Amino acid sequence: MPRFLAFALAGLVMSSGLSPAVAQERPWYVTIDAGLSATGHPDFSDGRLTTRQGSALGGSIGRYLGQSWRLEAAVMYRNNAVRQVSASGFDARPGDADWASVVLTVNGFHDFDAFRLGQASVRPYVGLGAGHAQEVDADLSAAGAEREFSGSSSAGQLMAGLRWDYGSPWVADVGVALTQSRRIRLVPTGSGATVEARYRATTVMARLGYRF
């Protein structure tokens, strides 16, 4: 387990000792997250990858810290098909190729005052996350032969959205996350030269959560 994630989980556990004035009924929550991701045209070696819209799937465990703040540890897997490669040494149209990532983050959120929408109480939120692109993977081809490259790097993200609360343990929200890594050194399987890339993704997602 990455060190930052261990520290985050320890912090969540320690937060369970907050005073009754701060702690709320059902302060903990878990979520299942799913959505669509776009990675634009990632810088890759001396060129770029042109990717298609892809899928995103993940989850989180978090805790409310008072009425307006939340802290969570989250994981998100994203996968985008590669349509074209402009980097030298690679097939321009690699066929069954993809650009994927597993990103682990610790996210802090601020929930703004709620407004009523039908039977629901809706709270806008903004968030900031920091963590690790645990595995960024590119499956490409060169001269018809498949090549796999993978690496890791630190990453950060900005988030914003709306959270619906119907007065039950279940909550739901929709939001957008802008995720970016530092430059990553991607190592090929087997032999061959390494390449450098930068991972960026815009993800629109829905979250279903349960408070306990």
N, C-alpha and C positions, 0 to 999 in steps of 0.2 A: 504493500500500500504506500503511495507517495506520502512523504513526510507532511506536506501541507494539508492533505486530507485527514491524516491522523490527528493533527493539531485542531482542525476544524471540528471533527467529531468530538474531541475532548472538550472543546469550548461549548458545544451544544449540550453535552452532559453536565458540565459545570453550571450552565445557565439554568438547570433544573432547580438550583438552590436559590433562585431569586426570591425576594420577599413576596408575601401574599399581595401587597399593593401593586406589584409589577406583574406577577404571574397571573394568567387568566385560566378560566375553565377551558379544558382541552387546548393547552398551549402548543402541543406537538402536532405535526402534520406530515403526511407522505403524499407524494403526487406521482401520477403517471403522465408523461408528456409525449405528445405526438404532433408532427407538423410537416411543413415543406421548407426545404432549404435551397438557397441559391448561392453559388460560390463565385459568380462573375467570371473573370478571366484570371485565374491564379498565376502569379509569376512562377515559372518553373524552369530551372537551369538558365539558358540564355534566351528563352522564349516564354510562351504561355500555354496554358490549357484552356480550351473552350469547353465548358461543361453545360449539362442540361439541369433543369430543376430536379431536385432529388428529395429524398425522404429524411425525416429526423425522428428519432425515438429515444426516450430517456426516462428519468425519474429523479426524485429528490427526497430527502428527509430534512425537516427543518423545525424551527421553534419560533413562536411569537415572543418578542421581547417588549412587553407592554402593548399598548393599543395600536401603535403606528410603525413598529419596526419588526422585521423578520430576518432570521439568519438561517441559511440552508447549505447543505452539501449536495451537489447535483452531478449527474453524469448524462451525457448526450452523445448518441451515435448518429452521424450524418453520412449519407452516401449519395454521390452525384456521378452520373455517367459522363464519360469524357467523349465529346463529339469530335474534337480536332486538337492536334498538337503542333505547335509552331517551333518547338525546340529542336535544334539540330541533333541528328543521331537517332531520332525516333520516327516511327511511322506516323505520317500526318493524320491518317484516319485509322486508329488502332483497333476498330471493331469493338469487341466486348471488353472495354476498359472502364475503370472507375477511379474516383478521387474520394477517399473516405477518411473519416476521423472519429476518434473517441476522445472527448474532452471532459475532464474532471474540473469542477470549479467550486469555490465557496462564494455564495451570492448573498449580498446584503440588500434588503428592500425597505423602502419607505412607502407606507400606504397613506394616501391622502384621505380627507374627509369623504364619507360615503354620501351617495345620493340614491333616491329611490327610483327603481325602474320596475313597474308592475309590483309583483310580490317580493322582488329581490332588493337587497341592499348592495349597491355596486361601489367599489372603491378603486379609483385609479392608483397605479403604483409606478415607481421607477426603481431600478436596481443597478447595482454594480457588482461584477464578479471578477475574481482572479483565480488562476489555477494552472492546469497543465494539459497541453495537448498530448495525451498519453501515447497515442498512436495515430500518426497521419500516414496514410498509405495510398500509393499510386500504382495501379496495375495497368501497364502500358505494353507496347510491343516495339521491337526494333528488328528490321529485316524479317518481319513475320514471326519472330520468336517473342514469346511473352516475357516481360520483365516486371519484377515487383520491387518497389522502393518503399522504405518505411523509415520513420524517425519520430522524434518528440521534441517539444519545446514548451516554454511557458506561454500562457495565453491569458487574455482578458476579454471581458464582454460588458456591454451596456444593454439594459432591458427596460421595457415599458409595457404597460398593459392595463387591463381591467379585470377585477376579481368580483365574481357574483357570490353572494351569500344569502341563502334562503332560510337561515335560522336553524339549520340542521348541521350535523357533523360534516356533511359533504359540501365542498366548495368547488367552483370551477372558474377558470380564467382564460382569456385569450391575450396573447401578447406577441411582441417581436423582440428578438435578440440579435445584436450585432457582435460577432465573435471574431477575434483576430489573434494570431500567434506571432511570436518573433520569428526570425528567419530560421528555417529548419534544415538540418543536414540529413538528407535522405540517403540511406545506405541500401544498395541493391542486394538481393539474395544471390548467393553464389559470388562470382567475381564481377569486376567492373568498377567504373568510377562512380563516386558519389555525386549527387546533384543537390542544389540548394533550392528551396521553395519557401513561399510564405502562404499561410493558410488564412483565408478570410471567408466568412459565411454570414448571410442574413437569413434568419429562421423565423417564420411565422408559425406559432404553435398554439395548441389548446392543451390545457392542463386540467386534470380531474384530481382533486385532493380530498383527503379524509383527515379530520382533526381528531386527536385523542389525548 
